[in-house]
Amino acid sequence: MTDPAIAVVRHVMPAPPAMVYDAWLDPHSLAEWMCPRPARPTTITCDPRVGGAYRFDVEDTETTLTITGRYLHLDPPRRIAFTWYCSVWGPGVPDSIVTVSFEPHGHNETLMTIEHAQLRPDLVDRHRNGWSRIAEQLTAILGRAFEGRA
């Protein structure tokens, strides 16, 4: 068996770190940008505390799936880590680990880095592409929100 692999995405966000960090823990915000479109979360629940659980029920054009996990680390506004399991992986596939870090970048911007570790090698490209699209969707949402506050 091949060692688990990692997908990494870096993206400059048009908002300060605290605002980007908060977007990852707010179910209303998550509903707007989580899941690469055309997939959409139909239900989001989250208990943003270490050990707290989250769940995204997602409808895509061809399938329905559920993503679940637990928060492992919350360090506002610098880092969030959580387990990740997708129902379409099937039984026997272990949880992977997502770590999102937020670093100040430029004037009121954030360098957001998403590291999705312990993935099966055949899932790395799919997750890298998905996280890239999600980062772009979050960029659009934060750009509109931050313009209203600036």
N, C-alpha and C positions, 0 to 999 in steps of 0.2 A: 504494500500500500504506500502511496506517495504521501509525504508530509503535507500537512495543511498549508495553504498559501494565504497571501494577504493582498487585498485590493486597497490602493491608496488614491485619494482624490484631494487635491488642494484647490481652493477657490477663494478669491478675494471678494468679501461681502461688503455691500455699501452701507454698513451700519457699525456702530461700536460693539466690542465684544459682549458686553452685558445684554444688549438687545438681541444679538444672534444666539447667545446661550439661552436666553429665555424662550426664544422661538422653538427650541428643541423640547421644552418641557410643558408647553401649553397645548392642550388638546384642540382648541379652536384654531390655533396657528398651524399645528401639524396637519389638520384636515385640509388646509389650503395648499400645502406644498409637499407633504410626504407622499411618496409613491410616484414613480415616473409616469407621466401621463401617456396614454389615456387611462391607465389604472387610477382608481380613486378609492381612498378609504371610506367605507360606509359607516364604520363605528370605530371610535378611538377611545380607549380608556388608558389613563396613566396615573400612577401614584409616585410622583417624582421625589423619592427619598431612597437612600441606600437600602437595598433589599426590596423596594417596592416594585410592583409588576406593571407592565404595559401590554396592550394588545391592540393590534390594528386588523380589522376585518376589511379585506380589500376585494374590490370587483375589478376585473380586467376584461378586455373584450372577449376572451375565450375561457376564462376561469375565475373561480373565487378562491381566495386563500386567506390564511390567517398568519400574522407575524406576532410572535410573543417573545417576552424576555423579562429580565430583571435588571434594575439599575445597580451597578457595581461600585461606581465612584461618581460623586458630584462635587466639583470644586469650582463654584461660581467665581468669576465668569470665564474660567480658564479651560475646564475639561469636564467631559461627561463620558462615562464608559458603561456599557450595558451588554447583556447577552442578547443573542439574536437567533431565533428559530423560525423557519418558514414551513408551513404545513405541507407544501408541495414537495419538500425534500423527502418525505416519507419517514417511516420509523427507523431507528438505529443511527440516524445522522446526528452527531452531537451539536450542541449550540455553538455558534461562532461568537466572536467578541468584536463589538464596534466601539472605537474610541474616537471622540470628536474633540479636537483642541481648537482654541480660539486665541489668536495673538493679535495685539494691536498692529495695525498696518496703515501707514499714511495718516491722513487726517480723517478721523471718524470712520475708518474702515477696519475690517478684520480679515486676517488670513485664517480661514477655516480649513483644517485638515481632518479628513475622515479616513480612519484606518480600520478596515474590516478584516480581522485576522481569524485564523483557524478555519478557513474555508476549504472545501474540497477544490483541487486545482481546476476542475471543470466548471466551477461556479465563479471564479475570479473575474474573468472578463465581463460576464453578465452583471455582477455586482459593481464593478468599476464603472461600467456604462450607466447603470441605474443610479448610483450615487452622484455621478456627474450631472445627469439630468435633474435629479432632485436638488442639487446645489444651484443649478440655474433657475429652477422654480423658486427656491428660497430667495435667491438674489432679486428676482422680480418683485416678490412680496415685500421684502425688506426695503428695497429701493423706494417703493410707493409709500410705505409706512414711515421711513426715516425722512423723506422729503416733507412730510406733514409736520414733523417735530423739529426739523432743523431751523 
